[in-house]
C-alpha cells in the first residue's frame, strides 16, 4: 500500500469487513483531504450520486452553507430515509435526499451543479449498458466549469471491497469518460482508493 499520504485516516479493516451495507468509503481516508481536493465552497451546489449512508453529503452540507444546496441520490429507500433522519436530527436544511436510480434521468436542473461526486459506485454500474445515459445526465446538470469527481477502489487485491474483476483502473475510467465529453484534470492517491477529477471537454 502507498503510505505517502501523510495525515491519512487510519483504516480498521475488520470494521470495514463487517459493515452492514458496505456503502461508504468515507472513513477509509481522511475526509478533510477529500474535500480539500474537491475545493467545494459556500454557495456551491453539490450532487452526490449513489450517496449510500450520506456521509459525504452531510459533510458537504456544512461547507456549502445555507446559500448552497446538496442533492443526495440513491436507489435504496432505506438508506435515503436513514439520511433524512440524520439530517433532521442535526438540523441540516440544505440537503435534498431523493430515492433515484442514477442510471435514469436525474431530477436536477440543467447547468446547476458545481461538483458532481461519486464514491465507490462506478464499479457496480454496467458502463457498457448505462454509461452513455449516466454521463450524459452528469454532463447536462454540470455547470460549464463544474467538476466531476469519482472515488474508486484501486485495481488491486484487497481484503475488503469489490472483487478484482469489478474494479476499474484510472486509465479505464479516463478512457470511458473521454467517450462522453469529459477530460481528466487531476488524480489523487488516497491509499486504498483514488479520486479522479474531470471537467467538460473544452470546445476546440
BELWOCOR-V240786 format. One record per backbone hydrogen bond with DSSP energy under -1.0 kcal/mol. NH is the residue of the N-H (numbers start at 1). CO is the residue of the C=O. If there is no record, write none. Layout:
nh | co
NH | CO
NH | CO
//
This chain:
nh | co
16 | 12
17 | 13
18 | 14
19 | 16
28 | 25
34 | 30
35 | 31
36 | 32
37 | 33
38 | 34
39 | 35
43 | 64
44 | 41
46 | 69
47 | 115
48 | 71
49 | 117
50 | 73
51 | 73
54 | 51
58 | 54
59 | 55
60 | 56
61 | 57
62 | 58
64 | 60
65 | 61
68 | 65
69 | 44
70 | 94
71 | 46
72 | 96
73 | 48
74 | 98
80 | 76
81 | 77
82 | 78
83 | 79
84 | 80
85 | 81
86 | 82
87 | 83
88 | 84
89 | 85
90 | 86
91 | 88
92 | 87
96 | 70
98 | 72
100 | 74
104 | 101
108 | 106
111 | 140
112 | 141
113 | 141
114 | 45
115 | 45
116 | 147
117 | 47
118 | 149
120 | 151
124 | 121
125 | 122
127 | 125
130 | 126
131 | 127
134 | 130
135 | 131
136 | 132
137 | 133
138 | 134
139 | 135
140 | 136
141 | 137
142 | 138
143 | 113
146 | 143
147 | 114
148 | 198
149 | 116
150 | 196
151 | 118
152 | 194
154 | 192
156 | 154
166 | 163
167 | 164
173 | 169
174 | 170
175 | 171
176 | 172
177 | 173
178 | 174
179 | 175
180 | 177
181 | 178
182 | 177
183 | 199
185 | 197
186 | 197
188 | 195
190 | 193
192 | 190
194 | 152
195 | 188
196 | 150
197 | 186
198 | 148
199 | 183
201 | 181
//
